[in-house]
Amino acid sequence: MSNIIFIGMDIHKNSFNLCALDGYTGEILGDTQCSSDAKNVLKFTNHVTEYVK
């Protein structure tokens, strides 16, 4: 069985707001505000996917 995780992004010039939601339960798996760098988005997604394994 696979897991579905929805990730929402609110993008601004200098920052990103990220939120991850479990696709089955609707539980918030994580949320953060970070600088507008793709490396931070990757770090967040890796952290969230480790949480649900």
C-alpha positions in Angstrom: 0.0 0.0 0.0 1.3 3.4 -0.9 1.0 6.6 1.1 -0.3 9.9 -0.3 1.1 13.1 1.0 -0.2 16.5 -0.1 2.3 19.4 0.2 1.1 23.0 -0.1 3.4 25.9 -0.8 2.8 29.6 -0.3 5.6 31.3 -2.2 6.9 34.8 -1.5 10.0 36.6 -2.8 12.2 35.8 0.3 10.4 32.9 1.9 8.3 29.7 1.4 5.6 28.4 3.7 5.3 24.6 3.4 2.6 22.3 4.9 2.3 18.5 4.5 -1.0 16.6 4.9 -1.6 12.9 5.1 -3.8 12.0 2.1 -5.9 9.5 4.0 -6.3 10.9 7.5 -6.0 14.6 6.8 -3.4 14.9 9.7 -0.9 17.7 9.4 2.5 15.9 9.1 4.6 19.1 9.2 4.7 22.8 8.5 7.5 25.3 8.3 8.6 28.6 7.0 12.0 28.8 5.3 14.1 30.9 3.0 13.2 30.7 -0.7 15.7 28.0 -1.7 14.8 24.7 -3.4 17.2 22.9 -1.1 14.9 23.7 1.9 11.9 22.3 0.0 13.8 19.1 -0.6 14.9 18.9 3.0 11.3 19.3 4.2 9.9 16.7 1.8 12.6 14.2 2.9 11.7 14.9 6.6 8.0 14.4 6.0 8.4 11.1 4.0 10.6 9.7 6.8 7.9 10.5 9.3 5.3 8.3 7.5 7.5 5.2 6.8 
